[in-house]
């Protein structure tokens, strides 16, 4: 009887880690951030809303414009990681500077090779003018333009 009780207790002690609580990391459903890009852009707010899996809305606002990004600009994105969203700016090669909203795309097929491409939403004069994917393969950086008809 004692041996049986000892065996049961040993099994229970060995199984305690299995009974421990499991941490749950809640997925992001929305993100809003405010930043100050380089001149001539004023302080800018970027908001991204999802249904938990796909982007439902992107809005970029500042004193120069209030852009509600057309759905066609993001509807085909596969598993966007909105917590990686950033805002970039550059002077450009003409008189008009550029803003880019970027975010990384998650691997849609876990276990398969994935280069974690970065999606670029290109904004000029307060309008979406294009979009692309930045990919890194074998140490080489490439930009793949994605179809989009500008407004």
Secondary structure, 3 states (H helix, E strand, C coil): CHHHHHHHHHHHHHHHHHHCCCCCCCCCCEEEEEEECCCCCCEEEEEEEECCCCEEEEEEECCCCEEECCHHHCCCCCCEEEEEEEEEEECCCCCCCEEEEEEEECCCCCCCCCCCCEEEEEEECCEEEEEEEEEEECCEEEEEECCCCCC
